[in-house]
Amino acid sequence: MFVATHNGPQFVCGQAPPGDGPMGQRGTYAIQFVQQLGVGTRWQFGDVLGLEPELLLMVPRPVVAALLLFPVSEKYETYRQEEEERLKADGYSPPKHVYFVKQTIENACGTIGLIHAIGNNKNIDFAEDSALKLFFDSTVGMTPEERGRQLEKDTSIRASHESSAQEGQTEAPSLDKKVDLHFVAFVNVDGVLYELDGRKPFPIAHGNTSEDALLEDATAVFRQYMQRDPEELRFTVVALSAVS
C-alpha cells in the first residue's frame, strides 16, 4: 500500500509526525528550491499519487528522474549493509560516468537527491547565474567525497536548502538533528537505471531502462523498499518531468 505522510511542505529529510495524512506537496516545494538555484522553469517536480499503473500514467512525461522518500528502519539498515557487502564480494565496479555525491551533511538528503536528479540529466537548462550550474561545473572532475565536502562549503545551495525547509506548516529539522526519513534518487544514465543514495558508497545499478520506462522501472524498486518494511506506510515518490 502506498500512503504519503504529511510532514509540512518541505523538501528535506525529517521525522514524520504521528499518524498518516495526505500527500505532503513535496513536489511543489522542490520546484521552488531548484528554481531558486536557477533551474529552467520548464522542469517540474510533481507528486506521484500512487504506484498503480493508472496513477503512474497521470504523471507528465517524459520523466527524467524520480525520488523516493522512505523510513530508515533497522530492516533497511541491515539490508543496506548486506547489499554493500554482496556487491563488493561480487566485484561490482561503480560507474564513473554517473554524477554522484557522498552525503556529508546531516539532513541534506533531499538536497542531494535533487542534485543527483538534475546533475545526471544533460538536457536540463539553467539560468545564466545559476548557483547549481556553477556547482556542477566546479565539481565535475571531483570524487564523490570531494563533491560532498564542496557542498558543505557552498553557501548559495545551503541558503536555498534552509529557505525551502522553512516553507510550510511545521518546523523543519535542523541540519544536525537525528531523523528517520531519507530521500534517494533514481535516474537513467546511458540506458541503465541507477539508484543514487549519498549514504551508500556508490551508485547502484538496477538494470536497463529508457526515457519512456524510467518511472515504471523505478517503481519496481520502490515496491522492494515497501516489501522490506510491510508495516510501514511512510513512502512518498516525486517525479521530475519536462512540461510544455
N, C-alpha and C positions, 0 to 999 in steps of 0.2 A: 504493500500500500504506500502511496506517495502523498505525504502531507507536509506542507511547508510550515515552519514556525515563524512567528512574528517577534522579532527582536528589535523593533524600531527600524525605520527605513535607512539603514546604514550599510556600507559595504566594507566591513571589517570583520575579523574574527570576533567571536563573542560568546557569552554564556546565554543560553536561551532561558527565558523565564518559565515558571511552572505552567504546565498545560500547553495546549496546541491551539493555534489560531489561523487566520487567513494568511495568504501569501504576503511576505514582508516587503514587497515592492522594491527588491534589491536592484532589479534591472534599471529602474528609474534613477536611482542614486549612483549606480555605476556609470550611467551616461553622464551625469553631472560631473563626476570625478574625472573621467577621461577627457571630457571637453574642457575642463579647467586646465588640463595638461596639453591641450592643443590637438586632440584627435579630431579628424574631419567629422562634420555633423551627419553625414550620410551613414555612419557606422553607429548602430544602436544595440544596446543590450536589452533583452526582453525576458521576462519571467516565463518559464515553461510550466504550464499548469498541471501537468501530469505526464506519465510515461506511456500511456496508452497510444496506439498509432493515430487515432483520430485527433488526439490533443497535440501530438508532435506535428501533425500536418498544419496546425494553426500557426506555427512559428514561421515568421518571414524567412525566405530563402534568398540567396544561399546562406547557410550557417557556416561561419569560418572558425568558430571556437565555441566550446561550452564549458561552463564552470559548475562544479558540484560543491555544495556546502553540506557537510556531514558531521555527525558526532564522533569525536575521538574517544573511543571506548577501550577497555582492556582487550577485548577481542580484536579490535582493529590494530592496536599496538603490537599484539602478538603476531598477527598476520603480516604486518609491515616488516618486522624483524625477520620472520621466516622467508618472506619474499626476497629481501635483500640477500640473505644467506644463500638461497636457492639460485638466484641469478648469478651471483659471484661464483658459486660452485660450478655452474653450467658454462662459465666463461663468457657471460654476457658482455658485449662490447658497447659501451654507451655511445650514442651518436654524437659526433662533434658538430654537425651542421644544425642541430636544434638549439635555439636560443634558450638557455636555462640559467636560472638564478637561484643560488642557495639562500634559504631564509635565515638571516642572522638577526632579524629584528622581531621581537615578540609581537604577536597580534597584528602582523602586517601581511597575513596570508591572502587577504582579499586584494591588497595592492599588488602583491607578487603574482597572484592569479591573473589579474588584469594585464600586468606586464608580459606574462607568458602568452596570453591570448593575443595580444597586439603585436608583440615582438616576433612572432612566428608567422605573421601574415604580411607579405611584402606589398600587397595591393592597398593597404591602409594608408590614407593620406593624412598629412599633418599641416597645421598652421606653420607659417614661416618661423615663428618664435617659439615653437613647441618645446616645452621642458622635457617631455617624454622622448621626442625625436632626438634631442641633444643627448639624453641619457643613453639611448640605443647607439648612437653614433660614437660616443666616447667609450663604450664598453664592448663593442663588437669583437675585439680581439682579446678580451679578458677571459679568465676561467670563471666558472660559476661562483666560486668562492670570492674571487676578486669583485665580481659584479655585486654580490651581496654586501661586501664592505663599501663599495661605491654608493650603493643605495642608502646605506646608513648616513652617508655624508651629504646626500642630495637634499638640500633644504626646500627646493621647489616641490618635489614629489611628496616629501614629508608634510609640508604645509597643506597640500591638497588632500592628503590622507586624513589629516586631523580635521580639516574643514568639513569633508564629507562625513566623517564619523560623528560630527556634532549636529548634522542634519537629522531631525527625527524626533520621536516622542520619548525615547528613553536614553539614558546616559550611556555612551559608548564606553567600552573597556579601555583603560589606559594601555599604553604600549608594553607595559611590564606586568600586567595582571594575568594570572592564570585563567585560561579559557578552555572550553571543551568542544568548540565547533571549529571546523577547518575548511578552507577552500582549496580545491585543486582544479587545474585547467586541462582540457583535452583539445588537441589541435591536430590538424592534418599537415604533415610535412612530407612532401615528395611521395604522397600516396600511402603513408603509414600513420595510423592513429597513435599519438603519444599522450601519455598521462604525465603532467608536469606538476610536481609537488616539491616545493622548496625544502621540505623536511626530509625528503629522500635524497640519496646520494647522486642520482642521475635520472634522466627521463626513462619512462617505462613504455616499451612498445606493446601495442595490443592488436597487431595485425594490420592488414590492408584496409584502406578506406578511400573515400573520394569526396569531392565537394558536395555532391548530392546526398551522400550517405553518412556524412560525419555525425549528425545528431543521432541517427538511429544506431550507428555503430557504438557511439559513446554510451547510449542508453543501455546497451548490453552490459557494459562495465558498471554503470550506475546500479543496475539490478544486482550485480555481485556484491557491491557495498551493502546493499539493503539486506541481502540474504545472509551476510555475515552477522548482522545485528537485527534479527527479525522483530524484536520487541521495540525497536527504535522507530520513531515517526519523523524525526527532525532532519529531513532531507529537502534541499532546495536546489533547483537547476536554473541557471541563467544562460541564455544563448546570445552570442554576438553575431549580428547579421548586417548585411548591406541593404538599405532600404532606398527605394526610388523617390 
